[in-house]
Amino acid sequence: MNKNILLCVSGGIAVYKAVALVSKLSQAGANVKVMMTASARQFVNPLSFQVMSKNDVYFDTFDEKDSSVIAHIDLADWADLILVAPATANMIGKLANGIADDMVTTTLLATTAPVWIAPAMNVHMYDHPAVKRNLDRLSADGYQFIEPSEGFLACGYVGKGRLEEPEKITALVKTFFSGQSKPLKGKTVIVTAGALQVPLDEKHMISPQASGIIGRALANEARIRGAHVIEIENSNLYDVIQQLEAYKIQYPQAFFIHAANVPTIDETPIISVEGTNAITFGQQVQGKPMINILSDSWIDFSENAQLNGQFLATTNPQLFAQTLWSHITKDEVQ
Ligand SMILES: Cc1cc2nc3c(=O)[nH]c(=O)nc-3n(C[C@H](O)[C@H](O)[C@H](O)COP(=O)(O)O)c2cc1C
């Protein structure tokens, strides 16, 4: 695999499994470095991780071992992928709120590498509305998740909350770095997200309410699949039309996803998708599950009504984006 993986370990009972994860990742050829929170060190001595990874273990933001670099920035840049495993409720809450009060959280805010979060906690903690809210926010921010599995929990409960097995996490990482997981490599994907604005006069504009969650999830998944992604969010609609015309010339093979909302007033110009590989969103019949237009054909998601990402705030945008890209790369792009 020959990739740099930074494993961030926070303080749950599953820390012992993170030691096995380092071993599995190393056996798979990854270069692994480990960072621990203070709570994680209550469960396992850093020496275990040091021995398994054959690297220093990091836990103190202010312990600068190499004076030529700032360690947390250096590690944030070094990583090809960051795993947060196990991710405590506390860690998830801090990350969702942009808190950077220790080495792990500081590094996570400083990185541009993909970050995968593997929650592990008591089943009631996992179901707590605050934890759910934080997970939704992280999903909207583009983080990926390794869902906890169900089973006996160390706290004595049975339910969802177990850290996924190290073998399974390692397999996911291997797939991520293998060529198979990059079906959009060499493709350009242009995504509009959020709310596009139409100016009414020099000082006023009209804009719908839109979170941009679906557009961002689609852009993020396209990036993961290897695409060069151009994301256009919350922009002036006239500027966007001009930009798109220029992009059509610059990237004639680009795949265009129009996931932004536009104001529904008479003066609103229509974004033309003719002559492009494009998806826009709409409903064929009022009240029926979402249908998407892919070029001239319809993708009918009625069998997957729970994936109706456009209308339900409770939807899992990441799952929706994964399903849509899998469909497209199966039928259209390859
Ligand atoms: C025995 C024990 C087991 C714990 N297991 C978990 C756990 O599995 N998941 C979790 O979110 N918190 C767990 N906690 C609570 C966290 O350690 C605590 O919230 C801590 O502040 C997390 O800090 P960190 O996120 O900086 O590592 C556990 C605490 C104890 C004492």
The ligand as a Gaussian input file, in Angstrom:
#p B3LYP/6-31G(d) Opt

LIG

0 1
 C      -13.684000       2.731000      31.350000
 C      -14.085000       3.831000      30.422000
 C      -14.477000       3.516000      29.155000
 C      -14.890000       4.533000      28.271000
 N      -15.262000       4.193000      27.027000
 C      -15.694000       5.154000      26.177000
 C      -16.110000       4.798000      24.863000
 O      -16.066000       3.643000      24.451000
 N      -16.526000       5.796000      24.056000
 C      -16.596000       7.078000      24.461000
 O      -17.026000       7.929000      23.669000
 N      -16.168000       7.451000      25.688000
 C      -15.720000       6.517000      26.546000
 N      -15.306000       6.872000      27.803000
 C      -15.338000       8.290000      28.184000
 C      -14.161000       9.058000      27.599000
 O      -12.933000       8.491000      28.026000
 C      -14.252000      10.511000      28.028000
 O      -15.410000      11.101000      27.461000
 C      -13.019000      11.311000      27.658000
 O      -13.217000      12.647000      28.024000
 C      -12.692000      11.229000      26.181000
 O      -11.564000      12.030000      25.891000
 P      -10.908000      12.116000      24.425000
 O      -12.035000      12.245000      23.452000
 O      -10.085000      13.340000      24.478000
 O      -10.087000      10.904000      24.223000
 C      -14.872000       5.868000      28.698000
 C      -14.430000       6.181000      29.970000
 C      -14.050000       5.175000      30.820000
 C      -13.585000       5.547000      32.198000

